[in-house]
Amino acid sequence: MAGLEDLYREIILDHYRSPRNRGDLPTPPAYRVEGFNPLCGDEVVLYVDIDDAGRVADIKVDGQGCSISQSSASMMTAAVKGRTEAETRDLIRAFKAMMSIHERGLDGNGDGHGDSGPVAPDPAVDMGELEALRGVVKFPVRIKCATLSWNTLAEAFDQAGLDRPAE
Amino acid sequence: MTLDVASVKKDFPILERDLAGHRLVFLDSAASSQKPRAVLDAMDHYYETTHANVHRGVYTIAEEATQAYEAARARVARFIGAPSARGVVFTKNATEAINLVAHSYGRACLPPGKAVLLSEMEHHANLVPWLMLREERGVELRFLAVDDDGRLVLDDLDRQLDGVGLVSVTAMSNVLGTLNPIARIADAAHAAGAVVLVDAAQSVPHAVTDVAELGCDLMAFSAHKMCGPTGIGVLWGREELLESMPAFLGGGEMIRDVRLDGWTPNEIPWKFEAGTPPIAEAVGLGAAVDYLSGLGMEAVREHEVALTTHALSMLADRHGDDLRIFGPPDPHDRGGVLSFTYRDVHPHDLSQVLDSAGVCIRAGHHCARPLMRRLGVPATSRASFYVYNDEADVEALSDGLFAAADLFSI
């Protein structure tokens, strides 16, 4: 049985107690995207300002939820500010890979094939502080809390992509 | 007769489990109760000695299996004060029982233009089948409001019943513990010409149930919340009413005859039991009913009122305003279900901290999102009591609250 200290690392509690980039941004130019976890009622609202170069110029978080969803969102904003869309998408992918060890549903990946083994960290992506969230995989119910803001951020980029004129 | 909880605890093998050095403190019986040895043994014995399909074979064990299955039905009928076992339909769970009524009565018997009256405190199981009916047939749905103490607002009941063909309300809220005045609602509903379905999933396991006293026409509950197995539930109905309702699912057992140009239904209750039923589960439910009857349902209720009274005052004493408990303040108006928020600690985090001490509570919306919105909270924590809980369990809950406060204080 995994202990609480595996989940509630000090850095996670710090982001929970003092969330970074809390608030909102004027829309437009920022995109506003909501994420919701129906299981626990966690809610995250992201405001993402993407500049002409496709970089995250600014990002703010609103909403409410448990320490894991809120600290994950806070750490995410700190990690992606200033990054390009490609860099951000790499980070989203790496973060979800870190969380995916137990994230298997009925989609046929739970039979010992495919991605059922532990996921090795992608050496190309520096996870920095986000490493602290790795312990969440020992608590499968909480994985959705940790990934909520990341899925929401991916949606913001999808929206931005739809709005961009075709070249 | 009072409940000897120390002795009751010994009846439940799972309570011997050690969780990383902590005893199992199970405070989530409103979601699903634990099972006494008697129920587990009855089901094992059935599979080891008796199993065959029911109502089909002429050989000895098939005959015995049929008898065991039907004997369970008779036990359930006695347990809820039903005049005969013919009104007891076995379903998968309370949810399926309500779906059965929504499909059968809702689509075929509800007079055109008549509304369905529900309440804001219903479990999704007693909301979604009716929302589906509204989408499909345009049936009007009305909702009894909930006041700030978590009670149904019934001041305007007669006016709200005007034009209603069916009322479906919970006997006890799975979130607030509120015990609703079903007899009063049923009287008013009948005066208005409406049929009354009661979601009794939370009440049947915890108090004496008498369908005649409740005055309802239909009642749904699940075995797994009353010491029985998962996979079986009950729809009780007045016999004439069940007879007037068309079959729900089609298949074996529920037919009298099948021709290539049509079919005729079986009698009640088998008309509503398509396919091989949950036979071992029925045996388990019968054993659960015997077990609870042995404890005495008056004693069960008395124990839960006493424990809830203790918990409400002890928790208020120790945690003061840090703890906000929802629902009626008087323990006699509620079941042993405490939904609460604690400081700013999210229910998920609270539940996680309690789990590390072996204490199981529920965190989330409790399948009652409309009620959560009414209460103005995204989620709550919920501790619920049963026959095997005692003051030491409440103590463990209280200690866990302090531990969570230490970890998450902002």
Interface residues (C-beta under 8 A of the other chain):
Chain A: M1 G3 L4 L7 Y8 L13 Y16 R17 P38 L39 C40 G41 D42 E43 Q64 G65 C66 S67 I68 F139 R142 C145
Chain B: L19 A20 H346 P347 H348 D349 Q352 V353 S356 A363 G364 H365 M372 P378 A379 L407 F408 I410
